[in-house]
Amino acid sequence: MKRPSTLTGYALLYLAFLYLPVLFLPLFSFNSGTIVAFPIKGWTLDWYRKLGEQDTLIQALWNSIGVGFVAALLSTAIGLFAARAFVRYRFKGQRAAEGLVMLPLVIPGIIVASSMLVLFLFLGLKPSLVTVALGHIFLALPFAVSILKSAFDDFDASLEEASYDLGVGVFETFRRVTLPVVAPGIIASILVTFTVSFDEFVLAFFLSGNQPTLPVYIWSQIRFPAKLPNVLALGSILLFTSVLLLVLAEYFRRRSSGKGT
Amino acid sequence: MIEKNIIELSGVEKRYGSFAAASGINLDLKEGEFFSLLGPSGCGKTTVLRMIAGFQDPTQGTVTIDGRNMEGVPANNRPTNMVFQSYAIFPHLNVGNNVAYGLRGRAPKAEIENRVAEALEMVELGGLQLRGANELSGGQRQRVALARALIMRPKVLLLDEPLSALDKKLREQMQFEMRNLQQSLGITFVMVTHDQYEAMTMSDRIGVMFNGRLAQVDTPASLYARPCDEEVASFIGEMNILPASVAGESDNALSVNVAAFGNMQIDRNPNVTNPGKGIIIGIRPEQLEIKSEKPEDYPATVQGKVINVAFYGENIHYHVTVDGHDKPIAVSVPNYFHTVDFNRGDTVWLGLQAASAIDLGRGK
């Protein structure tokens, strides 16, 4: 059956509409003029060069990296146990539990952010990088769980049984068999959850207090037209890093499925 | 040799809700024997094996291994080792580390190395220590799984359908090798299989299971010659089943009137648990005589017509319809002279010796 060419055209148009605006970001970041409009005045790397000179930006970058690191490690660790339980066991309330874990994907960010702010203030936790990290663990958990679930899906349960059978206890089996076999899935999960945290704005905006993460910093700079090209350069770097991390994550995720049985 | 029971199952039952995966299992396994649990898929044989290994707990009854009650003893503390159906080779370890897995931290390094080399030698994979787990063929994986279990020097080796993933030629070779290995090591092997030929060729004794119950436990030869009922008879090899009525009986003989073949005197089958007046008789296809003339020296004969001829190479199967029985009777003749003596439509005579007619008790 021949595919109607109108459908192909529609698909191409759709993709262009989706991704072209994103591509303007890196394009204008090389523009020597400060106004984001065609025609482009000239080509320059100045905006990138100037990024390194801004201390508050560097501080925000480190804040983001720190929060991302903590959120990635903890959400992956929690997700590891959840995913193993979801795949390996059948228990009462399993569907409800799985649904609850996935819920942050669909709850509006603003609701989560404001309710978390209320909760943390109630608990006496001042908005800081700690509260941002806690919020990001919650947001990143569904990503960790779904990546690790697919890693455990491809993991032959008899591998763990074989280890017990050879006289090795539960914890040592986890360390010597389970962890290394699902390692590619764990790496993929860490990369994805790091990216989720690194790019997140709403929660960080509400919970970061006076310690901005990179997206919060960018937002604060956008208000000043003169800083716009700088923000474009920074945004392009963020875009590139995120895509790179996710591609890397996908590579590891595929490796983990290829390794099954 | 004094025969000692290495495994004793008494009144073992495994229930999942109202479904009994295994029930009423009483079984004594002797030290050094090759025992097979044989049955169709879903009959509960793997459940029994896993209860011995400690992966599942019986709902009722006790499992005793080497004189010790295994209740509450987890798999890692049992003197058994298992070869899994999927082989469960650790994908992140090479062959040497797979085989050494259970010994790590429990023996000096040098000793582990020696034992790994020895175990690999035993399964004819000598020198392959550094080969990656993903570079192994099916047969090699099977051998690694064997070596990894045997290096632990278990009292009992459990094998869950160990050969089902291999192709036919390799399977036959491995049957032979595993039997030899078991004999030279003197370890008790307990194998689960759905393949009757595999069970027959390898085992000292076979336990046949249907629907979670052990139907019969016996040597391959007596399972074949004296199955306890129609179900076992038809599962092990091919069997012609004919109804018969009992005209008279003594302690060890029955006087029966067999459909199509008529009156004859046969031995009572000691394994039958449900005798009666109307019984069924089993006849192995290879024990029937087939001739173009009425055969002499046979107490029972019947005339029939060949309706199907199947050439198997080593033997030839004929299906013969006879008066007095609606199902055709299967006859198997060894291929002695590379000739097929009868064709479709030929009129033939079948001859039956009393010793070939097996009393299978009442039907179901």
Chai-1 contact restraints between the chains, C-beta under 6 A:
chainA,res_idxA,chainB,res_idxB,connection_type,confidence,min_distance_angstrom,max_distance_angstrom,comment,restraint_id
A,D156,B,S86,contact,1.0,0.0,6.0,A-B,restraint_1
A,S158,B,F84,contact,1.0,0.0,6.0,A-B,restraint_2
A,S158,B,S86,contact,1.0,0.0,6.0,A-B,restraint_3
A,S158,B,A88,contact,1.0,0.0,6.0,A-B,restraint_4
A,L159,B,A88,contact,1.0,0.0,6.0,A-B,restraint_5
A,E161,B,F55,contact,1.0,0.0,6.0,A-B,restraint_6
A,A162,B,F84,contact,1.0,0.0,6.0,A-B,restraint_7
A,A162,B,A88,contact,1.0,0.0,6.0,A-B,restraint_8
A,Y164,B,A75,contact,1.0,0.0,6.0,A-B,restraint_9
A,Y164,B,N76,contact,1.0,0.0,6.0,A-B,restraint_10
A,D165,B,A75,contact,1.0,0.0,6.0,A-B,restraint_11
A,D165,B,N81,contact,1.0,0.0,6.0,A-B,restraint_12
A,D165,B,M82,contact,1.0,0.0,6.0,A-B,restraint_13
A,L166,B,Y101,contact,1.0,0.0,6.0,A-B,restraint_14
A,L166,B,G102,contact,1.0,0.0,6.0,A-B,restraint_15
A,G167,B,N76,contact,1.0,0.0,6.0,A-B,restraint_16
A,G167,B,G102,contact,1.0,0.0,6.0,A-B,restraint_17
A,V168,B,N76,contact,1.0,0.0,6.0,A-B,restraint_18
A,G169,B,N76,contact,1.0,0.0,6.0,A-B,restraint_19
A,P180,B,H92,contact,1.0,0.0,6.0,A-B,restraint_20
A,V181,B,H92,contact,1.0,0.0,6.0,A-B,restraint_21
A,K259,B,P91,contact,1.0,0.0,6.0,A-B,restraint_22
